[in-house]
Amino acid sequence: MKTAKNRSISVFTLCLILIAGFSSIYQIVLMKCDKQLTKFKLWKIFFNFVGKEYKSLIPKLLEYSRFDFHPHQSDERNLMAATKQKRGITDNTALFS
């Protein structure tokens, strides 16, 4: 019997796969419209980009998919600080307004 958490993880994983698949298809369609589909250099750039994105996404996805995972177990304070600095946010309450 699947628990609600297992179902939500399955749906989340399926959504990520669908988003990645559709964005890749969309990129290929754009390359075809621009008549760039046969250019090896552009394919190399595309696969380098996709490889970097998946390399950073897969470990986080596996961490999230652990049975005993809780969001407080991962330390994202550096990411939050960098995002706040990039957005020019100085106090914590501004995130939710």
C-alpha positions as CSV (number, residue, x, y, z in Angstrom):
1,M,0.0,0.0,0.0
2,K,1.4,3.3,-1.0
3,T,1.4,6.2,1.4
4,A,0.4,9.7,0.6
5,K,4.1,10.8,0.7
6,N,5.1,8.1,-1.8
7,R,2.3,9.2,-4.1
8,S,3.3,12.8,-3.9
9,I,7.0,11.9,-4.5
10,S,5.9,9.9,-7.6
11,V,3.8,12.8,-8.9
12,F,6.6,15.3,-8.3
13,T,9.1,13.0,-10.1
14,L,6.7,12.5,-13.0
15,C,6.2,16.3,-13.3
16,L,9.9,16.9,-13.3
17,I,10.4,14.3,-16.0
18,L,7.6,15.8,-18.1
19,I,8.9,19.4,-17.7
20,A,12.4,18.3,-18.7
21,G,11.1,16.3,-21.7
22,F,8.8,19.1,-23.0
23,S,11.4,21.8,-22.6
24,S,13.9,19.6,-24.5
25,I,11.3,19.0,-27.3
26,Y,10.5,22.8,-27.3
27,Q,14.2,23.6,-27.7
28,I,14.5,21.1,-30.6
29,V,11.4,22.7,-32.3
30,L,13.0,26.2,-31.9
31,M,16.2,24.9,-33.4
32,K,14.3,23.4,-36.4
33,C,12.4,26.7,-37.0
34,D,15.7,28.6,-37.1
35,K,17.1,26.0,-39.4
36,Q,19.8,25.3,-36.8
37,L,18.9,21.6,-36.3
38,T,21.9,20.2,-38.2
39,K,24.6,22.5,-36.6
40,F,26.8,20.3,-34.4
41,K,28.1,23.3,-32.4
42,L,24.6,24.2,-31.2
43,W,23.9,20.6,-30.2
44,K,27.1,20.6,-28.2
45,I,26.0,23.8,-26.4
46,F,22.5,22.4,-25.8
47,F,23.8,19.1,-24.3
48,N,26.4,20.9,-22.1
49,F,23.6,23.1,-20.7
50,V,21.3,20.1,-20.1
51,G,24.1,18.1,-18.6
52,K,24.9,20.8,-16.1
53,E,21.2,21.3,-15.1
54,Y,20.6,17.6,-14.6
55,K,23.9,17.2,-12.7
56,S,22.6,19.7,-10.1
57,L,19.0,18.5,-10.1
58,I,19.5,14.7,-9.7
59,P,21.2,14.8,-6.3
60,K,18.6,17.1,-4.9
61,L,15.8,14.9,-6.3
62,L,17.4,11.8,-4.8
63,E,17.7,13.5,-1.4
64,Y,14.1,14.6,-1.5
65,S,13.0,11.1,-2.5
66,R,14.5,9.5,0.7
67,F,11.8,7.9,2.8
68,D,12.9,9.7,6.0
69,F,13.5,13.1,4.4
70,H,12.5,16.3,6.1
71,P,13.2,19.8,4.6
72,H,15.0,20.9,7.8
73,Q,17.6,18.3,7.1
74,S,19.0,20.1,4.1
75,D,20.9,23.4,4.8
76,E,19.9,25.9,2.1
77,R,20.9,29.1,4.0
78,N,23.7,29.9,1.6
79,L,21.2,29.7,-1.3
80,M,18.7,31.8,0.5
81,A,21.2,34.5,1.3
82,A,22.5,34.6,-2.2
83,T,19.0,34.9,-3.6
84,K,18.1,37.6,-1.1
85,Q,21.2,39.6,-2.0
86,K,20.5,39.1,-5.7
87,R,16.9,40.4,-5.3
88,G,17.9,43.2,-2.9
89,I,15.9,41.9,0.0
90,T,17.2,43.0,3.3
91,D,14.7,41.7,5.9
92,N,13.0,38.3,6.2
93,T,9.4,39.6,6.1
94,A,9.8,41.1,2.6
95,L,9.8,37.5,1.2
96,F,6.2,37.0,2.0
97,S,4.7,40.3,1.0
